[in-house]
Amino acid sequence: MLPNVRNFQTFIFLMLPPLFWSGNAIVGRLMVGTIPPLAFNFGRWAIAFLILLPFCYKELRTLALCWPAWPRYFLLGFLGIACYNAIQYLALVTSGPINVTLVASSTPVFMLLIGRVFYGVTVRFTALVGVLLSVAGVLIVISGGDIDVLLSLRLVLGDLLMLLASLCWALYSWMLVRPRGRLSSAEPSPNWVAFLAVQIAFGAIASLGFALVEWWWLSETSMYKVDLGMTLLMSLLYVAILPGIVAFRAWGVAVERVGPSFAAIVVNLTPLLTAFFSTIFLSETPDLHHALAFVFILSGIYIFQRGR
């Protein structure tokens, strides 16, 4: 039997998240100035929950799904739905989508560290080499291919925020497939729609809290502005359905089949797709050093997989 990672269905599940999350970075950047980032994040997940609700309301109505295991669902929603996405949209205010997705390529490093420290997963040499190659690709793009720039590198706030977001995502991904302690008895619903909907519900509640703080903070400086219109509505629908529901479902299947670390290194293809879409929608033409970075990222994926 072929390994799961070579199975066509698993390949599709692995590729859908980077495809749609690259679009998420583009849309998030385009919405800067149209709606505050934390309000945009809340709107996204509120819409996603309303879309899923008709397909699982009977199961949710019993409360048997979420309340006995609420700590696990709260942590999944808080880390993966609220924190990761809110921090990413905040990062896009001061950093471009290519840099944001490239800094997020450090996620496999956090995956390996969390797997080793909290789950006792052995870090193979080939896995480490693969991850380091991917991180090298990140550094090449951030430095513009200039070693002097790298030595004097000063990350902007958005890049630093994405490092924090990457840590949140790594924690979320491991908890998704290998909960610890008393949370390990909190089995997810066999209905994946309900399982995702409860995560989104908890995440949306936390996102609402973030959005209210943002509103209070910006209203004090007269900077809070929302331009209602078809552009905002279509953007919210896109990020709710494709980077939201579809990509999160695909990610859940992918980490279950191939593990969080390998799924994360495949998601490092996101910068490649983001650069392509940025060229089309934002006129941010990739340079030669972007191509070199992509070679490093793809090589890292290949070497990581060869050692599996």
Residue, then its C-alpha position, 0 to 999 in steps of 0.5 A: m500500500l502506498p504511504n498516505v502522503r502519496n495518496f492522491q486524496t491526502f495530497i489534495f488535503l495537504m495542498l488546499p490549505p496553502l492554496f487558500w491561505s495564500g489568498n487569505a493573506i492577499v485579501g487581509r492586506l487588501m482590507v487594510g483601511t477598509i475595516p479594522p483587522l480584529a473586526f474583520n477576523f470576528g466577521r469572518w468566523a461569525i459568518a463561517f459559524l452561521i454557514l455550518l450551523p444548519f448542518c449540525y444544529k441538531e447535534l449542537r442543540t443537545l450540548a452533549l458535544c461541547w460542554p463535557a469537553w469544553p476546555r479542549y474546544f475552547l483552547l482549539g478555538f482560542l489558539g487556532i481560530a481567534c489568536y492565529n488569525a487575529i494576529q495574522y491580520l494585525a501583522l498584515v497592517t505593517s507587513g506585506p503578504i509575502n513577508v507574512t507568509l514567509v515568516a509563517s514558514s517558521t511554523p515547522v520549527f515550532m512543530l518539531l520543538i513542541g512535538r519533542v518537548f510535550y509529546g516526546v516525538t523524536v526529531r529525525f536528522t532528515a526532518l531537521v535538515g528539511v525544516l532548516l532548508s525551509v527556514a533558510g528560504v524564509l531568511i533569503v526572502i526577508s534579507g533580499g538575498d543580501i547577507d549584509v542585510l541579514l546581519s543587520l536585519r530589523l524585523v518590522l512589528g508585523d514579522l514579529l507578530m507572525l512568529l507569535a502566530s506561528l507558535c499559536w498554530a503549532l500548539y493548535s495543530w498538536m492539540l488537534v490530533r494529540p490532546r494531553g492530560r484530561l483533555s485526551s478523553a475529550e473525543p471529537s464528534p464523529n460529525w466533522v462539521a459539528f467538531l469544526a463548528v464548536q471550535i469556531a464558536f469558541g474562537a468567534i466569542a474570543s474574536l468578538g472580545f478582541a474586536l471590542v477592545e480594538w473598537w474601544w482603542l481606535s474609537e478613542t483616536s477617531m481611527y475606527k472606520v468600516d467601509l460597508g459595501m460589496t467588496l467587504l462582503m465578498s471578502l468576508l465570504y471568501v475568507a470564511i468559506l475557503p481559507g476558513i471552513v474548507a482549509f481548516r477541514a483539510w488541515g484537520v485531515a492532513v495532520e491526522r494522516v501525515g502528522p503536524s510537522f510534515a503538514a506544516i512543512v508542506v504549508n511552506l508552499t504558501p509563500l510561493l502561491t502568495a508571491f504569485f497572487s501578489t503579482i496579479f492583485l497587488s503588483e508586488t513582482p517577485d524577485l530572483h531571491h524569491a525564486l531561490a527561497f522557493v527552491f530551498i522550501l521545496s528542497g526542504i519538503y523533499i528531504f523531510q519526506r524522504g526521511r519519513 
